[in-house]
Amino acid sequence: MPAERATRDPVPDNAAQSSTVALRIWLLTIAALVFAMIVVGGATRLTDSGLSITEWQPILGAIPPLNDADWQDAFEKYKTIPEYHLVNKNMSLEDFQFIYWWEWAHRFLGRFIGLAFALPLAVFWLSGRIPKGYAPKLLGILALGGLQGFIGWYMVQSGLTERVDVSHYRLALHLTTAFAILALILWIACDLADEGANGPIRLHTLTTSQNRIAWSILALLFLQVVVGAFVAGLKAGLVHNTWPLMNGAFVPADLLELEPWFLNFSENPATVQFIHRLLAYLLIALALWHTFSVASNADDERVVTSSRVLVAAFAAQAALGVVTLLQAANAAEIPIYLGLAHQGGGALVLAIAVWHTHRMIRAA
């Protein structure tokens, strides 16, 4: 790479570099915990465990039932909601304990992540080890994490009175917020990587259009997360379990069967699955176009590499989605291991998209 095509920021001192490395390790650890939270959340949904705890106690709720009387009390509370009467009327206490532990683990992990973020943040702050400009960003993530806890309870509430499951709209809000938290944490970790590497390399051959495509891919990926949550909430993966056609047609006959017509886009399982498929195709096509475009004029092979990794990630995630869809036809339900792999895979694709987009704008 020609020397005149790149510039670097001033070299930070050793103490600053050490602080930056510590902050990055901490943030990447939190990102790993958020990823685990997304997977455990998927397990909670796939095991129908999300409504097993009918109260929201941010502090005392960390303590699970400790004796037979406590378990019986929790079970009696569960018996008051529609899911028990309409779905699990013959459930035993042992069966209830199974779903309770999944939901408890999900909530406990959320509490643990909150502490794992807040306490080190306070230490870094009080010791003056947070670089200028980063404190508001980190506080914003902490606030968003607190809001996510409330959103989780807001979601659970939707299934406690008149429904036997949670609202897929609230599920989408909860899942998308988790992905947003993961993306923000990773973005800041990438910023800190630039700081620790003596500042970002500034290149000048990437075009505005190429950067817009990178941002567009990231935005469409978040839209895909919303639609994916609709697919999960509506159990849309259990209809039209064929590929590449949907029961013999590219456009299924029941695509617009609901009235008014606009409800189909968020409440018709066939339409939601159709949109999910189309977005997957669009994302792969955009990523392919983008990587060929970047490869044609990028100074730095690193952005070419990250664009190719993104294409591979999209292709792998799409293939996993197809396998999950076809297996659901054989099992009459989504196999848990495939459902978790697909949800976790979505989080990994997001991480790669954030990494690549960050490289793109730092190279512009």
PyMOL commands that set and color helices and strands:
alter all, ss='L'
color gray80, all
select helices_A, chain A and resi 3-5+14-46+60-62+68-78+82-86+93-126+135-157+168-196+208-233+236-238+261-267+269-297+301-331+336-363
alter helices_A, ss='H'
color red, helices_A
deselect
rebuild
show_as cartoon
